[in-house]
Amino acid sequence: MTLPEKEGLGTEQSGLPASSGPRIDPRLLEILVCPLTKTTLEYDPTRQELISRSARLAYPIRDGIPIMLPEEARALPD
């Protein structure tokens, strides 16, 4: 017995492969700031991180939720 194929399986509504991870809401990105420096963040969709250039940290996004804890952030190389 075979199951019917579902259209769009493995892709998001944006047409990007599902492996690129969930997209972050642009409105959320407008209000989020680095908890240490209070500066704006840049979204890196490839690594699923929010980048704080001033703190030199990358905050992970897990299951579409930004983890804004400095102890969870990855230090950016110089």
mmJSON file of the N, C-alpha and C atoms, coordinates in Angstrom:
{"data_MODEL":{"atom_site":{
"group_PDB":["ATOM","ATOM","ATOM","ATOM","ATOM","ATOM","ATOM","ATOM","ATOM","ATOM","ATOM","ATOM","ATOM","ATOM","ATOM","ATOM","ATOM","ATOM","ATOM","ATOM","ATOM","ATOM","ATOM","ATOM","ATOM","ATOM","ATOM","ATOM","ATOM","ATOM","ATOM","ATOM","ATOM","ATOM","ATOM","ATOM","ATOM","ATOM","ATOM","ATOM","ATOM","ATOM","ATOM","ATOM","ATOM","ATOM","ATOM","ATOM","ATOM","ATOM","ATOM","ATOM","ATOM","ATOM","ATOM","ATOM","ATOM","ATOM","ATOM","ATOM","ATOM","ATOM","ATOM","ATOM","ATOM","ATOM","ATOM","ATOM","ATOM","ATOM","ATOM","ATOM","ATOM","ATOM","ATOM","ATOM","ATOM","ATOM","ATOM","ATOM","ATOM","ATOM","ATOM","ATOM","ATOM","ATOM","ATOM","ATOM","ATOM","ATOM","ATOM","ATOM","ATOM","ATOM","ATOM","ATOM","ATOM","ATOM","ATOM","ATOM","ATOM","ATOM","ATOM","ATOM","ATOM","ATOM","ATOM","ATOM","ATOM","ATOM","ATOM","ATOM","ATOM","ATOM","ATOM","ATOM","ATOM","ATOM","ATOM","ATOM","ATOM","ATOM","ATOM","ATOM","ATOM","ATOM","ATOM","ATOM","ATOM","ATOM","ATOM","ATOM","ATOM","ATOM","ATOM","ATOM","ATOM","ATOM","ATOM","ATOM","ATOM","ATOM","ATOM","ATOM","ATOM","ATOM","ATOM","ATOM","ATOM","ATOM","ATOM","ATOM","ATOM","ATOM","ATOM","ATOM","ATOM","ATOM","ATOM","ATOM","ATOM","ATOM","ATOM","ATOM","ATOM","ATOM","ATOM","ATOM","ATOM","ATOM","ATOM","ATOM","ATOM","ATOM","ATOM","ATOM","ATOM","ATOM","ATOM","ATOM","ATOM","ATOM","ATOM","ATOM","ATOM","ATOM","ATOM","ATOM","ATOM","ATOM","ATOM","ATOM","ATOM","ATOM","ATOM","ATOM","ATOM","ATOM","ATOM","ATOM","ATOM","ATOM","ATOM","ATOM","ATOM","ATOM","ATOM","ATOM","ATOM","ATOM","ATOM","ATOM","ATOM","ATOM","ATOM","ATOM","ATOM","ATOM","ATOM","ATOM","ATOM","ATOM","ATOM","ATOM","ATOM","ATOM","ATOM","ATOM","ATOM","ATOM","ATOM","ATOM","ATOM","ATOM"],
"id":[1,2,3,4,5,6,7,8,9,10,11,12,13,14,15,16,17,18,19,20,21,22,23,24,25,26,27,28,29,30,31,32,33,34,35,36,37,38,39,40,41,42,43,44,45,46,47,48,49,50,51,52,53,54,55,56,57,58,59,60,61,62,63,64,65,66,67,68,69,70,71,72,73,74,75,76,77,78,79,80,81,82,83,84,85,86,87,88,89,90,91,92,93,94,95,96,97,98,99,100,101,102,103,104,105,106,107,108,109,110,111,112,113,114,115,116,117,118,119,120,121,122,123,124,125,126,127,128,129,130,131,132,133,134,135,136,137,138,139,140,141,142,143,144,145,146,147,148,149,150,151,152,153,154,155,156,157,158,159,160,161,162,163,164,165,166,167,168,169,170,171,172,173,174,175,176,177,178,179,180,181,182,183,184,185,186,187,188,189,190,191,192,193,194,195,196,197,198,199,200,201,202,203,204,205,206,207,208,209,210,211,212,213,214,215,216,217,218,219,220,221,222,223,224,225,226,227,228,229,230,231,232,233,234],
"type_symbol":["N","C","C","N","C","C","N","C","C","N","C","C","N","C","C","N","C","C","N","C","C","N","C","C","N","C","C","N","C","C","N","C","C","N","C","C","N","C","C","N","C","C","N","C","C","N","C","C","N","C","C","N","C","C","N","C","C","N","C","C","N","C","C","N","C","C","N","C","C","N","C","C","N","C","C","N","C","C","N","C","C","N","C","C","N","C","C","N","C","C","N","C","C","N","C","C","N","C","C","N","C","C","N","C","C","N","C","C","N","C","C","N","C","C","N","C","C","N","C","C","N","C","C","N","C","C","N","C","C","N","C","C","N","C","C","N","C","C","N","C","C","N","C","C","N","C","C","N","C","C","N","C","C","N","C","C","N","C","C","N","C","C","N","C","C","N","C","C","N","C","C","N","C","C","N","C","C","N","C","C","N","C","C","N","C","C","N","C","C","N","C","C","N","C","C","N","C","C","N","C","C","N","C","C","N","C","C","N","C","C","N","C","C","N","C","C","N","C","C","N","C","C","N","C","C","N","C","C","N","C","C","N","C","C"],
"label_atom_id":["N","CA","C","N","CA","C","N","CA","C","N","CA","C","N","CA","C","N","CA","C","N","CA","C","N","CA","C","N","CA","C","N","CA","C","N","CA","C","N","CA","C","N","CA","C","N","CA","C","N","CA","C","N","CA","C","N","CA","C","N","CA","C","N","CA","C","N","CA","C","N","CA","C","N","CA","C","N","CA","C","N","CA","C","N","CA","C","N","CA","C","N","CA","C","N","CA","C","N","CA","C","N","CA","C","N","CA","C","N","CA","C","N","CA","C","N","CA","C","N","CA","C","N","CA","C","N","CA","C","N","CA","C","N","CA","C","N","CA","C","N","CA","C","N","CA","C","N","CA","C","N","CA","C","N","CA","C","N","CA","C","N","CA","C","N","CA","C","N","CA","C","N","CA","C","N","CA","C","N","CA","C","N","CA","C","N","CA","C","N","CA","C","N","CA","C","N","CA","C","N","CA","C","N","CA","C","N","CA","C","N","CA","C","N","CA","C","N","CA","C","N","CA","C","N","CA","C","N","CA","C","N","CA","C","N","CA","C","N","CA","C","N","CA","C","N","CA","C","N","CA","C","N","CA","C","N","CA","C","N","CA","C","N","CA","C","N","CA","C","N","CA","C"],
"label_alt_id":[null,null,null,null,null,null,null,null,null,null,null,null,null,null,null,null,null,null,null,null,null,null,null,null,null,null,null,null,null,null,null,null,null,null,null,null,null,null,null,null,null,null,null,null,null,null,null,null,null,null,null,null,null,null,null,null,null,null,null,null,null,null,null,null,null,null,null,null,null,null,null,null,null,null,null,null,null,null,null,null,null,null,null,null,null,null,null,null,null,null,null,null,null,null,null,null,null,null,null,null,null,null,null,null,null,null,null,null,null,null,null,null,null,null,null,null,null,null,null,null,null,null,null,null,null,null,null,null,null,null,null,null,null,null,null,null,null,null,null,null,null,null,null,null,null,null,null,null,null,null,null,null,null,null,null,null,null,null,null,null,null,null,null,null,null,null,null,null,null,null,null,null,null,null,null,null,null,null,null,null,null,null,null,null,null,null,null,null,null,null,null,null,null,null,null,null,null,null,null,null,null,null,null,null,null,null,null,null,null,null,null,null,null,null,null,null,null,null,null,null,null,null,null,null,null,null,null,null,null,null,null,null,null,null],
"label_comp_id":["MET","MET","MET","THR","THR","THR","LEU","LEU","LEU","PRO","PRO","PRO","GLU","GLU","GLU","LYS","LYS","LYS","GLU","GLU","GLU","GLY","GLY","GLY","LEU","LEU","LEU","GLY","GLY","GLY","THR","THR","THR","GLU","GLU","GLU","GLN","GLN","GLN","SER","SER","SER","GLY","GLY","GLY","LEU","LEU","LEU","PRO","PRO","PRO","ALA","ALA","ALA","SER","SER","SER","SER","SER","SER","GLY","GLY","GLY","PRO","PRO","PRO","ARG","ARG","ARG","ILE","ILE","ILE","ASP","ASP","ASP","PRO","PRO","PRO","ARG","ARG","ARG","LEU","LEU","LEU","LEU","LEU","LEU","GLU","GLU","GLU","ILE","ILE","ILE","LEU","LEU","LEU","VAL","VAL","VAL","CYS","CYS","CYS","PRO","PRO","PRO","LEU","LEU","LEU","THR","THR","THR","LYS","LYS","LYS","THR","THR","THR","THR","THR","THR","LEU","LEU","LEU","GLU","GLU","GLU","TYR","TYR","TYR","ASP","ASP","ASP","PRO","PRO","PRO","THR","THR","THR","ARG","ARG","ARG","GLN","GLN","GLN","GLU","GLU","GLU","LEU","LEU","LEU","ILE","ILE","ILE","SER","SER","SER","ARG","ARG","ARG","SER","SER","SER","ALA","ALA","ALA","ARG","ARG","ARG","LEU","LEU","LEU","ALA","ALA","ALA","TYR","TYR","TYR","PRO","PRO","PRO","ILE","ILE","ILE","ARG","ARG","ARG","ASP","ASP","ASP","GLY","GLY","GLY","ILE","ILE","ILE","PRO","PRO","PRO","ILE","ILE","ILE","MET","MET","MET","LEU","LEU","LEU","PRO","PRO","PRO","GLU","GLU","GLU","GLU","GLU","GLU","ALA","ALA","ALA","ARG","ARG","ARG","ALA","ALA","ALA","LEU","LEU","LEU","PRO","PRO","PRO","ASP","ASP","ASP"],
"label_asym_id":["A","A","A","A","A","A","A","A","A","A","A","A","A","A","A","A","A","A","A","A","A","A","A","A","A","A","A","A","A","A","A","A","A","A","A","A","A","A","A","A","A","A","A","A","A","A","A","A","A","A","A","A","A","A","A","A","A","A","A","A","A","A","A","A","A","A","A","A","A","A","A","A","A","A","A","A","A","A","A","A","A","A","A","A","A","A","A","A","A","A","A","A","A","A","A","A","A","A","A","A","A","A","A","A","A","A","A","A","A","A","A","A","A","A","A","A","A","A","A","A","A","A","A","A","A","A","A","A","A","A","A","A","A","A","A","A","A","A","A","A","A","A","A","A","A","A","A","A","A","A","A","A","A","A","A","A","A","A","A","A","A","A","A","A","A","A","A","A","A","A","A","A","A","A","A","A","A","A","A","A","A","A","A","A","A","A","A","A","A","A","A","A","A","A","A","A","A","A","A","A","A","A","A","A","A","A","A","A","A","A","A","A","A","A","A","A","A","A","A","A","A","A","A","A","A","A","A","A","A","A","A","A","A","A"],
"label_entity_id":["1","1","1","1","1","1","1","1","1","1","1","1","1","1","1","1","1","1","1","1","1","1","1","1","1","1","1","1","1","1","1","1","1","1","1","1","1","1","1","1","1","1","1","1","1","1","1","1","1","1","1","1","1","1","1","1","1","1","1","1","1","1","1","1","1","1","1","1","1","1","1","1","1","1","1","1","1","1","1","1","1","1","1","1","1","1","1","1","1","1","1","1","1","1","1","1","1","1","1","1","1","1","1","1","1","1","1","1","1","1","1","1","1","1","1","1","1","1","1","1","1","1","1","1","1","1","1","1","1","1","1","1","1","1","1","1","1","1","1","1","1","1","1","1","1","1","1","1","1","1","1","1","1","1","1","1","1","1","1","1","1","1","1","1","1","1","1","1","1","1","1","1","1","1","1","1","1","1","1","1","1","1","1","1","1","1","1","1","1","1","1","1","1","1","1","1","1","1","1","1","1","1","1","1","1","1","1","1","1","1","1","1","1","1","1","1","1","1","1","1","1","1","1","1","1","1","1","1","1","1","1","1","1","1"],
"label_seq_id":[1,1,1,2,2,2,3,3,3,4,4,4,5,5,5,6,6,6,7,7,7,8,8,8,9,9,9,10,10,10,11,11,11,12,12,12,13,13,13,14,14,14,15,15,15,16,16,16,17,17,17,18,18,18,19,19,19,20,20,20,21,21,21,22,22,22,23,23,23,24,24,24,25,25,25,26,26,26,27,27,27,28,28,28,29,29,29,30,30,30,31,31,31,32,32,32,33,33,33,34,34,34,35,35,35,36,36,36,37,37,37,38,38,38,39,39,39,40,40,40,41,41,41,42,42,42,43,43,43,44,44,44,45,45,45,46,46,46,47,47,47,48,48,48,49,49,49,50,50,50,51,51,51,52,52,52,53,53,53,54,54,54,55,55,55,56,56,56,57,57,57,58,58,58,59,59,59,60,60,60,61,61,61,62,62,62,63,63,63,64,64,64,65,65,65,66,66,66,67,67,67,68,68,68,69,69,69,70,70,70,71,71,71,72,72,72,73,73,73,74,74,74,75,75,75,76,76,76,77,77,77,78,78,78],
"pdbx_PDB_ins_code":[null,null,null,null,null,null,null,null,null,null,null,null,null,null,null,null,null,null,null,null,null,null,null,null,null,null,null,null,null,null,null,null,null,null,null,null,null,null,null,null,null,null,null,null,null,null,null,null,null,null,null,null,null,null,null,null,null,null,null,null,null,null,null,null,null,null,null,null,null,null,null,null,null,null,null,null,null,null,null,null,null,null,null,null,null,null,null,null,null,null,null,null,null,null,null,null,null,null,null,null,null,null,null,null,null,null,null,null,null,null,null,null,null,null,null,null,null,null,null,null,null,null,null,null,null,null,null,null,null,null,null,null,null,null,null,null,null,null,null,null,null,null,null,null,null,null,null,null,null,null,null,null,null,null,null,null,null,null,null,null,null,null,null,null,null,null,null,null,null,null,null,null,null,null,null,null,null,null,null,null,null,null,null,null,null,null,null,null,null,null,null,null,null,null,null,null,null,null,null,null,null,null,null,null,null,null,null,null,null,null,null,null,null,null,null,null,null,null,null,null,null,null,null,null,null,null,null,null,null,null,null,null,null,null],
"Cartn_x":[0.842,0.0,0.884,0.628,1.393,0.516,1.137,0.417,0.477,-0.566,-0.527,0.506,1.155,2.141,1.438,2.063,1.507,2.335,1.653,2.354,3.032,4.234,4.932,5.624,5.588,6.24,7.729,8.271,9.69,10.004,8.993,9.23,8.316,8.753,7.919,7.059,6.135,5.287,6.106,7.275,8.112,8.737,8.655,9.265,10.693,11.218,12.57,12.547,13.638,13.675,13.439,12.781,12.495,13.774,14.888,16.148,16.689,16.186,16.66,16.094,15.214,14.691,13.544,12.889,11.759,12.226,11.383,11.688,11.296,12.003,11.656,10.768,9.791,8.854,9.609,9.541,10.254,9.856,8.605,8.166,8.885,9.144,9.884,11.32,11.906,13.274,13.395,12.341,12.351,12.406,11.836,11.792,12.856,13.415,14.454,15.764,16.456,17.791,18.697,19.982,20.953,20.729,20.611,20.379,21.567,22.746,23.927,24.155,24.021,24.367,23.154,21.99,20.736,20.783,21.598,21.699,20.902,20.654,19.871,20.608,19.835,20.361,20.164,21.035,20.916,20.516,19.61,19.142,19.987,20.533,21.273,20.419,19.68,18.782,19.514,20.727,21.486,21.85,22.341,22.756,21.66,20.52,19.424,19.933,20.48,21.024,20.663,20.64,20.534,21.902,22.464,23.838,23.853,24.644,24.917,26.356,26.52,27.87,28.594,27.861,28.503,28.978,28.245,28.654,29.494,29.556,30.275,29.742,28.387,27.714,26.651,26.389,25.327,24.365,23.142,22.122,21.39,21.275,20.623,19.109,18.542,17.088,16.764,15.987,15.64,14.134,13.739,12.312,11.571,12.245,11.626,11.627,12.252,12.269,13.682,13.882,15.205,15.565,16.746,17.246,18.169,17.636,18.341,19.119,19.748,20.567,22.037,22.795,24.214,24.99,24.63,25.349,25.043,23.983,23.643,24.208,24.706,25.192,26.571,26.823,28.119,28.956,30.208,31.108,31.496,31.459,31.861,33.373,33.984,35.438,35.807,36.999,37.47,37.761],
"Cartn_y":[-1.183,0.0,1.241,2.144,3.385,4.542,5.486,6.674,7.734,8.524,9.59,10.643,11.172,12.221,13.521,14.275,15.581,16.656,17.583,18.683,19.555,20.033,20.968,20.316,18.989,18.321,18.62,19.042,19.354,20.791,21.608,23.022,23.849,25.046,25.979,26.74,27.544,28.333,29.31,29.691,30.635,30.002,28.652,27.968,27.55,27.906,27.508,26.088,25.355,24.014,24.077,23.055,23.018,23.025,22.56,22.508,23.893,24.938,26.283,26.778,26.005,26.321,27.304,27.457,28.388,29.827,30.628,32.045,32.78,33.861,34.675,35.822,36.149,37.22,38.55,39.277,40.558,41.56,41.489,42.405,42.097,40.817,40.427,40.93,40.814,41.279,42.786,43.522,44.975,45.35,44.514,44.886,44.2,43.087,42.405,43.175,43.219,43.82,42.874,43.087,42.314,42.61,41.588,41.832,42.483,42.395,42.996,44.436,44.696,46.019,46.858,46.236,46.911,47.457,46.835,47.236,46.263,46.669,45.845,44.556,43.602,42.291,42.04,41.23,40.809,39.34,38.996,37.618,36.87,35.72,34.845,33.592,33.543,32.409,31.089,31.134,29.913,29.201,29.966,29.379,29.425,30.054,30.215,30.877,32.091,32.858,34.326,35.014,36.468,36.985,37.849,38.318,39.689,39.8,41.091,41.45,42.374,42.792,43.493,44.292,45.051,44.145,43.082,42.156,41.005,40.893,39.815,38.441,38.364,37.129,36.759,35.452,34.936,34.148,34.656,34.003,32.97,31.73,30.689,30.87,30.342,30.266,28.782,28.321,26.904,26.739,25.934,25.712,27.026,27.989,29.273,30.258,29.887,30.746,31.259,32.592,33.144,32.902,32.376,32.14,33.309,34.259,35.521,35.505,34.393,34.26,34.325,35.266,35.378,34.076,33.302,32.044,30.988,31.17,30.257,30.74,31.957,32.555,32.013,32.028,31.62,32.874,32.83,33.964,34.021,35.215,35.397,35.551,35.007,35.163,36.616,36.981,38.363,38.628],
"Cartn_z":[0.0,0.0,0.0,-0.913,-0.962,-0.54,0.118,0.556,-0.529,-0.671,-1.68,-1.296,-2.31,-2.062,-1.726,-0.852,-0.494,-1.167,-1.801,-2.451,-1.42,-1.763,-0.897,0.282,0.374,1.482,1.447,2.602,2.664,2.334,2.072,1.824,2.701,2.991,3.731,2.74,3.237,2.357,1.527,2.014,1.284,0.048,-0.057,-1.177,-0.895,0.273,0.644,1.175,1.052,1.622,3.128,3.673,5.105,5.925,5.364,6.098,6.419,5.761,6.069,7.392,8.001,9.32,9.273,10.412,10.458,10.304,9.705,9.537,10.803,11.104,12.258,11.791,12.581,12.258,12.201,11.087,10.973,12.058,12.506,13.578,14.884,15.134,16.333,16.245,15.071,14.874,15.1,14.8,15.012,16.488,17.358,18.777,19.632,19.142,19.914,19.857,20.982,21.048,21.823,21.702,22.466,23.95,24.788,26.209,26.92,26.338,26.962,26.53,25.233,24.702,24.324,24.275,23.884,22.456,21.611,20.204,19.332,18.089,17.167,16.814,16.319,15.96,14.475,13.903,12.507,12.49,11.58,11.458,10.443,10.856,9.953,9.722,8.593,8.363,8.138,7.636,7.377,8.672,9.639,10.92,11.975,11.645,12.597,13.879,13.702,14.815,14.662,15.793,15.815,16.226,15.4,15.583,16.242,17.309,17.938,17.597,16.653,16.254,17.404,18.185,19.26,20.398,20.696,21.755,21.206,19.865,19.195,19.622,19.663,20.051,19.023,18.918,18.058,18.935,19.05,19.864,19.012,19.496,18.689,18.624,17.542,17.397,17.356,18.321,18.406,18.256,17.294,17.015,16.815,16.18,15.881,17.035,18.167,19.352,19.593,19.58,19.879,21.349,21.576,22.936,23.271,24.024,24.269,25.584,25.886,27.085,26.689,27.247,26.883,27.081,28.093,28.333,27.27,26.498,25.401,24.064,24.027,22.776,22.405,21.11,20.566,20.351,20.802,20.584,19.113,18.539,17.145,17.069,16.027,15.872,15.59,15.984,15.747,14.299],
"occupancy":[1.0,1.0,1.0,1.0,1.0,1.0,1.0,1.0,1.0,1.0,1.0,1.0,1.0,1.0,1.0,1.0,1.0,1.0,1.0,1.0,1.0,1.0,1.0,1.0,1.0,1.0,1.0,1.0,1.0,1.0,1.0,1.0,1.0,1.0,1.0,1.0,1.0,1.0,1.0,1.0,1.0,1.0,1.0,1.0,1.0,1.0,1.0,1.0,1.0,1.0,1.0,1.0,1.0,1.0,1.0,1.0,1.0,1.0,1.0,1.0,1.0,1.0,1.0,1.0,1.0,1.0,1.0,1.0,1.0,1.0,1.0,1.0,1.0,1.0,1.0,1.0,1.0,1.0,1.0,1.0,1.0,1.0,1.0,1.0,1.0,1.0,1.0,1.0,1.0,1.0,1.0,1.0,1.0,1.0,1.0,1.0,1.0,1.0,1.0,1.0,1.0,1.0,1.0,1.0,1.0,1.0,1.0,1.0,1.0,1.0,1.0,1.0,1.0,1.0,1.0,1.0,1.0,1.0,1.0,1.0,1.0,1.0,1.0,1.0,1.0,1.0,1.0,1.0,1.0,1.0,1.0,1.0,1.0,1.0,1.0,1.0,1.0,1.0,1.0,1.0,1.0,1.0,1.0,1.0,1.0,1.0,1.0,1.0,1.0,1.0,1.0,1.0,1.0,1.0,1.0,1.0,1.0,1.0,1.0,1.0,1.0,1.0,1.0,1.0,1.0,1.0,1.0,1.0,1.0,1.0,1.0,1.0,1.0,1.0,1.0,1.0,1.0,1.0,1.0,1.0,1.0,1.0,1.0,1.0,1.0,1.0,1.0,1.0,1.0,1.0,1.0,1.0,1.0,1.0,1.0,1.0,1.0,1.0,1.0,1.0,1.0,1.0,1.0,1.0,1.0,1.0,1.0,1.0,1.0,1.0,1.0,1.0,1.0,1.0,1.0,1.0,1.0,1.0,1.0,1.0,1.0,1.0,1.0,1.0,1.0,1.0,1.0,1.0,1.0,1.0,1.0,1.0,1.0,1.0],
"B_iso_or_equiv":[0.0,0.0,0.0,0.0,0.0,0.0,0.0,0.0,0.0,0.0,0.0,0.0,0.0,0.0,0.0,0.0,0.0,0.0,0.0,0.0,0.0,0.0,0.0,0.0,0.0,0.0,0.0,0.0,0.0,0.0,0.0,0.0,0.0,0.0,0.0,0.0,0.0,0.0,0.0,0.0,0.0,0.0,0.0,0.0,0.0,0.0,0.0,0.0,0.0,0.0,0.0,0.0,0.0,0.0,0.0,0.0,0.0,0.0,0.0,0.0,0.0,0.0,0.0,0.0,0.0,0.0,0.0,0.0,0.0,0.0,0.0,0.0,0.0,0.0,0.0,0.0,0.0,0.0,0.0,0.0,0.0,0.0,0.0,0.0,0.0,0.0,0.0,0.0,0.0,0.0,0.0,0.0,0.0,0.0,0.0,0.0,0.0,0.0,0.0,0.0,0.0,0.0,0.0,0.0,0.0,0.0,0.0,0.0,0.0,0.0,0.0,0.0,0.0,0.0,0.0,0.0,0.0,0.0,0.0,0.0,0.0,0.0,0.0,0.0,0.0,0.0,0.0,0.0,0.0,0.0,0.0,0.0,0.0,0.0,0.0,0.0,0.0,0.0,0.0,0.0,0.0,0.0,0.0,0.0,0.0,0.0,0.0,0.0,0.0,0.0,0.0,0.0,0.0,0.0,0.0,0.0,0.0,0.0,0.0,0.0,0.0,0.0,0.0,0.0,0.0,0.0,0.0,0.0,0.0,0.0,0.0,0.0,0.0,0.0,0.0,0.0,0.0,0.0,0.0,0.0,0.0,0.0,0.0,0.0,0.0,0.0,0.0,0.0,0.0,0.0,0.0,0.0,0.0,0.0,0.0,0.0,0.0,0.0,0.0,0.0,0.0,0.0,0.0,0.0,0.0,0.0,0.0,0.0,0.0,0.0,0.0,0.0,0.0,0.0,0.0,0.0,0.0,0.0,0.0,0.0,0.0,0.0,0.0,0.0,0.0,0.0,0.0,0.0,0.0,0.0,0.0,0.0,0.0,0.0],
"pdbx_formal_charge":[null,null,null,null,null,null,null,null,null,null,null,null,null,null,null,null,null,null,null,null,null,null,null,null,null,null,null,null,null,null,null,null,null,null,null,null,null,null,null,null,null,null,null,null,null,null,null,null,null,null,null,null,null,null,null,null,null,null,null,null,null,null,null,null,null,null,null,null,null,null,null,null,null,null,null,null,null,null,null,null,null,null,null,null,null,null,null,null,null,null,null,null,null,null,null,null,null,null,null,null,null,null,null,null,null,null,null,null,null,null,null,null,null,null,null,null,null,null,null,null,null,null,null,null,null,null,null,null,null,null,null,null,null,null,null,null,null,null,null,null,null,null,null,null,null,null,null,null,null,null,null,null,null,null,null,null,null,null,null,null,null,null,null,null,null,null,null,null,null,null,null,null,null,null,null,null,null,null,null,null,null,null,null,null,null,null,null,null,null,null,null,null,null,null,null,null,null,null,null,null,null,null,null,null,null,null,null,null,null,null,null,null,null,null,null,null,null,null,null,null,null,null,null,null,null,null,null,null,null,null,null,null,null,null],
"auth_seq_id":[1,1,1,2,2,2,3,3,3,4,4,4,5,5,5,6,6,6,7,7,7,8,8,8,9,9,9,10,10,10,11,11,11,12,12,12,13,13,13,14,14,14,15,15,15,16,16,16,17,17,17,18,18,18,19,19,19,20,20,20,21,21,21,22,22,22,23,23,23,24,24,24,25,25,25,26,26,26,27,27,27,28,28,28,29,29,29,30,30,30,31,31,31,32,32,32,33,33,33,34,34,34,35,35,35,36,36,36,37,37,37,38,38,38,39,39,39,40,40,40,41,41,41,42,42,42,43,43,43,44,44,44,45,45,45,46,46,46,47,47,47,48,48,48,49,49,49,50,50,50,51,51,51,52,52,52,53,53,53,54,54,54,55,55,55,56,56,56,57,57,57,58,58,58,59,59,59,60,60,60,61,61,61,62,62,62,63,63,63,64,64,64,65,65,65,66,66,66,67,67,67,68,68,68,69,69,69,70,70,70,71,71,71,72,72,72,73,73,73,74,74,74,75,75,75,76,76,76,77,77,77,78,78,78],
"auth_comp_id":["MET","MET","MET","THR","THR","THR","LEU","LEU","LEU","PRO","PRO","PRO","GLU","GLU","GLU","LYS","LYS","LYS","GLU","GLU","GLU","GLY","GLY","GLY","LEU","LEU","LEU","GLY","GLY","GLY","THR","THR","THR","GLU","GLU","GLU","GLN","GLN","GLN","SER","SER","SER","GLY","GLY","GLY","LEU","LEU","LEU","PRO","PRO","PRO","ALA","ALA","ALA","SER","SER","SER","SER","SER","SER","GLY","GLY","GLY","PRO","PRO","PRO","ARG","ARG","ARG","ILE","ILE","ILE","ASP","ASP","ASP","PRO","PRO","PRO","ARG","ARG","ARG","LEU","LEU","LEU","LEU","LEU","LEU","GLU","GLU","GLU","ILE","ILE","ILE","LEU","LEU","LEU","VAL","VAL","VAL","CYS","CYS","CYS","PRO","PRO","PRO","LEU","LEU","LEU","THR","THR","THR","LYS","LYS","LYS","THR","THR","THR","THR","THR","THR","LEU","LEU","LEU","GLU","GLU","GLU","TYR","TYR","TYR","ASP","ASP","ASP","PRO","PRO","PRO","THR","THR","THR","ARG","ARG","ARG","GLN","GLN","GLN","GLU","GLU","GLU","LEU","LEU","LEU","ILE","ILE","ILE","SER","SER","SER","ARG","ARG","ARG","SER","SER","SER","ALA","ALA","ALA","ARG","ARG","ARG","LEU","LEU","LEU","ALA","ALA","ALA","TYR","TYR","TYR","PRO","PRO","PRO","ILE","ILE","ILE","ARG","ARG","ARG","ASP","ASP","ASP","GLY","GLY","GLY","ILE","ILE","ILE","PRO","PRO","PRO","ILE","ILE","ILE","MET","MET","MET","LEU","LEU","LEU","PRO","PRO","PRO","GLU","GLU","GLU","GLU","GLU","GLU","ALA","ALA","ALA","ARG","ARG","ARG","ALA","ALA","ALA","LEU","LEU","LEU","PRO","PRO","PRO","ASP","ASP","ASP"],
"auth_asym_id":["A","A","A","A","A","A","A","A","A","A","A","A","A","A","A","A","A","A","A","A","A","A","A","A","A","A","A","A","A","A","A","A","A","A","A","A","A","A","A","A","A","A","A","A","A","A","A","A","A","A","A","A","A","A","A","A","A","A","A","A","A","A","A","A","A","A","A","A","A","A","A","A","A","A","A","A","A","A","A","A","A","A","A","A","A","A","A","A","A","A","A","A","A","A","A","A","A","A","A","A","A","A","A","A","A","A","A","A","A","A","A","A","A","A","A","A","A","A","A","A","A","A","A","A","A","A","A","A","A","A","A","A","A","A","A","A","A","A","A","A","A","A","A","A","A","A","A","A","A","A","A","A","A","A","A","A","A","A","A","A","A","A","A","A","A","A","A","A","A","A","A","A","A","A","A","A","A","A","A","A","A","A","A","A","A","A","A","A","A","A","A","A","A","A","A","A","A","A","A","A","A","A","A","A","A","A","A","A","A","A","A","A","A","A","A","A","A","A","A","A","A","A","A","A","A","A","A","A","A","A","A","A","A","A"],
"auth_atom_id":["N","CA","C","N","CA","C","N","CA","C","N","CA","C","N","CA","C","N","CA","C","N","CA","C","N","CA","C","N","CA","C","N","CA","C","N","CA","C","N","CA","C","N","CA","C","N","CA","C","N","CA","C","N","CA","C","N","CA","C","N","CA","C","N","CA","C","N","CA","C","N","CA","C","N","CA","C","N","CA","C","N","CA","C","N","CA","C","N","CA","C","N","CA","C","N","CA","C","N","CA","C","N","CA","C","N","CA","C","N","CA","C","N","CA","C","N","CA","C","N","CA","C","N","CA","C","N","CA","C","N","CA","C","N","CA","C","N","CA","C","N","CA","C","N","CA","C","N","CA","C","N","CA","C","N","CA","C","N","CA","C","N","CA","C","N","CA","C","N","CA","C","N","CA","C","N","CA","C","N","CA","C","N","CA","C","N","CA","C","N","CA","C","N","CA","C","N","CA","C","N","CA","C","N","CA","C","N","CA","C","N","CA","C","N","CA","C","N","CA","C","N","CA","C","N","CA","C","N","CA","C","N","CA","C","N","CA","C","N","CA","C","N","CA","C","N","CA","C","N","CA","C","N","CA","C","N","CA","C","N","CA","C","N","CA","C","N","CA","C","N","CA","C"],
"pdbx_PDB_model_num":[1,1,1,1,1,1,1,1,1,1,1,1,1,1,1,1,1,1,1,1,1,1,1,1,1,1,1,1,1,1,1,1,1,1,1,1,1,1,1,1,1,1,1,1,1,1,1,1,1,1,1,1,1,1,1,1,1,1,1,1,1,1,1,1,1,1,1,1,1,1,1,1,1,1,1,1,1,1,1,1,1,1,1,1,1,1,1,1,1,1,1,1,1,1,1,1,1,1,1,1,1,1,1,1,1,1,1,1,1,1,1,1,1,1,1,1,1,1,1,1,1,1,1,1,1,1,1,1,1,1,1,1,1,1,1,1,1,1,1,1,1,1,1,1,1,1,1,1,1,1,1,1,1,1,1,1,1,1,1,1,1,1,1,1,1,1,1,1,1,1,1,1,1,1,1,1,1,1,1,1,1,1,1,1,1,1,1,1,1,1,1,1,1,1,1,1,1,1,1,1,1,1,1,1,1,1,1,1,1,1,1,1,1,1,1,1,1,1,1,1,1,1,1,1,1,1,1,1,1,1,1,1,1,1]
}}}
